[in-house]
Amino acid sequence: MGALVTLDLPADAPALTLPWIITFGPLNEDEEWEPVVCGPYERAHALALAEAVVADEELMAVVEPLQPHVTADQILGDIAASRLAAENEDLETAALDEELAGYDDDHGHHHHDHDHDDPDHTHEAPSIEEIRAGFARIAAKLTA
């Protein structure tokens, strides 16, 4: 049997109504493969699917909300909040996180590096309208 990890939220949390994703990965440290990300789903469906998959498999499933941010500032705000929360963790947890971060860097995981020499590549974020149109295209694909 595997493990399911999710947020413990109050019944009125706004995140409950967001789309949710599931990330499946190895439960044992000696297993190494790229995680599989599935979704988006409604929260109840994500939890039920994750439970069904890990029921008889040695897997870890992380079920979390997908934030439909439409501006770089919204994303940066969440990153700042996450960093602040991490800084406030106790030292033992922070030391473990550092150990795990070092493990990722040393074991062939792929990190996307931006090519700063490409003159055609701008760092212009898409407009809110463009992002919302993208959401509509994704919704159409999901329901096709």
N, C-alpha and C positions, 0 to 999 in steps of 0.2 A: 504494500500500500504506500502511496506517495503522500505528499503534503500540499495543502492548499493555504496560501497566504493572501489575506485581503485586509482592507482597512476596516477598523471597527468604528462605524459611524452612528451618530444618533438618528433616530427614525425620521427626523425632519431635515436632515442634511441635504443641501442642494445637490451635492455630488451624486446622490442616489439616482437622480433623473438624467445624468449624463450618459453618453455611450461608454461602455467598459471594454477593456481588452484583456486578453489572457496571454501571459508569457509562460511557455512550458520550457523547462530546462532540467538538467540532470540533478538528482537529489544527492548523489554521492560525489564527493570531491574527486574520486579517481576516474570518473567518467568525464569526457570532454567533447562537447559538440555545441554548435551554435544554437542558441535558444530559438524556439518557434513562437512567433507572435500571431495571435488570431483575434479577429474582431473587426469592427465594433459590434457589441451586443448590448441589449438591455441588461442591467445588473443581475437580475434573477436568472436569466438565460446563461450569462457568463459563469455564474457560480455553479449552476447545475451541470453545464458542459465540463467545466474544470473538474468537478467532483467525479463525473462519469469517467473522465480520462485518467485521473490519478487513482481511481478505486483499486485497480489491479496492477498498476505500473509503478515502478520506483522512479517517480518524477516529482518535480516541484512545479506547482502552478501558482503564478502570482496574478491575481485579479485586481485590476486598478482602473480608475476612471480615466477617460481620454479627455483632455482639456481642449475644447474647441476655440482656442485663442485665435484672434484675428489681427493682432498687432504684435510687433517685436517687443514693445513695452510690457504687454501682458505676460509674455513668456519670460522676459527678464525679471519681472516682479515675482513670478513663481520660483525662478532660479534663486533670487535673493532670499526668499523665504525659506527655501530648502537649505541653502547654505547656512543661514542663521540657525535653523533647527539643528543642523549638524554640529555647528560650533557649540551649541548648548548641551550636547550629549556628554555623558561622563567620559573621562579619559580612557577608560578601558575599552569602551565601544569605539571611540575615535582611533585607538591603536589598532583594533581589529579591522576597522574600515581601511586604514592605511595599508595593513598587511594584504587585505583583499585587493585593493587598488593595485598594489605592486604585483600581485599574482596575475591579474588581468594583463598588465603591461608586458610581463615576461613570457606569456604563453600563447603568443601568436594570434591574439584576437585582432580583428581588423578595426582600425580607427580611421575615420574619414578625415583626411587632411585637405584643407582648402588650398587650391593652387593660386598663390598671390601674384604669380607672374602672368596670368592669363588676362590680357587687356579687355577681352570681351565679357569677362565675368564681373558683373557688378554685385555689390552687396546691398542692393535696393530690395527691401522687403516687398512682397506683393501687396496690392491695395486690399482693403477690407472687402470691397466688392468682388475682386478677383478670388479671394479666399472663399467667400460665401458661394460664388459660382462653382468653385472646386468642390465644396461640400455637396452641392446639388448634383454634380456629376458623379461623385462617389456614391451618393444615395441611389441614383439611377442604376449604377452598376450593381450595387448590393441587392436591388430589388428586381433586376432583369432575370 
